[in-house]
């Protein structure tokens, strides 16, 4: 998980590497489904899941911070114009 710092704020970027699913095009779809389920849970429910996963052997990875400059030419606005 990366926290990407920009001039006007920040956003998070999730980086996934799984050796068994390196060429699996459905990985993004599966992940989206799991994240949708998690987004409906409260902070307390998420914390409980996290603690249970740690007891089960999860090894948390620290959040990495990176800086990124905005590239306005890669903005979706330009793609919309055509």
N, C-alpha and C positions, 0 to 999 in steps of 0.2 A: 504494500500500500504506500503510495507516494502522496505527500501533501505538496502540491505545486503552487508556489508563491508567484503571484503576478503583481503588476504595478497597482491594480485596483482591487486586489483581494486574493483569494485562493480557491482552488478546487482540489478534489482528490482523484487520483488515477489508480485503478486496480490493475496490477500486473500479475498474470497467471502463467505459470509454467508447470506442467504436469507431465512427467515422462511417459506415462501410459496413454495420454491423450494428446500427444504432440501434433498429430495430424487430424484430430477430431474436429470437424467443422461444427458439430452440435454442442461443443463445450460452451460457447457464448450463450446459446439458447438455454441450456441447462442452468447456467449460472444466473441468467436473468430471472428464471423461475424461482430459484432459491432466494435471490435478493428481494424479489417482490414479496415473498412470504415473510422474510425477516423485517421488511419495512413496515409491516402491519403490527409488529410487536412493540411493546413498551420498553423503555430503558431497563426496567427491572427484569423483564422476561429475557431480554438480550444478555444482561449481566449473568442471569442464572444459567443460560445456555453456555456462555463463555466459561464460567466456573466449572460446569459439568465437563466441558470439552478439555479443560486443563487437567482435571482429575483423570480423564481418559487418555492423557498423553499428548495433548496439543502443546506445541512449543511456540509461544507467541513470538512474532518478529517485530522489532521496533519500527515505528513509523519513520520513513525517510523524508527529509525535506529537500526539495530542489527549487531552483528559481527558473522562471521561463519568461521570455519577453513575448509580447503579443505580436503576431504576424498578421496584420490586417488583410494581406493579400490571400491568406488561406482561410479567411472568414467565410462561413456559409452564405453570407449575403452576396458575395461575388458569384457563387455557384447558382444562386437563385436567379440572378440577372441573366446568366447564360454566357 
